[in-house]
């Protein structure tokens, strides 16, 4: 018994299936984004040092 493609649910193109994009058009948004990434790393380091 073979299944038709239509019975498997909707079919999306690769373009439509993308998760999303991070738009960092202004310098301020880029700085805030990078600061957030650095903050997560620093927080992880502090938590790992305190845990030992």
Secondary structure as GFF3:
##gff-version 3
##sequence-region A 1 52
A	DSSP	three_ten_helix	5	8	.	.	.	ID=ss1
A	DSSP	alpha_helix	14	17	.	.	.	ID=ss2
A	DSSP	alpha_helix	27	51	.	.	.	ID=ss3
###
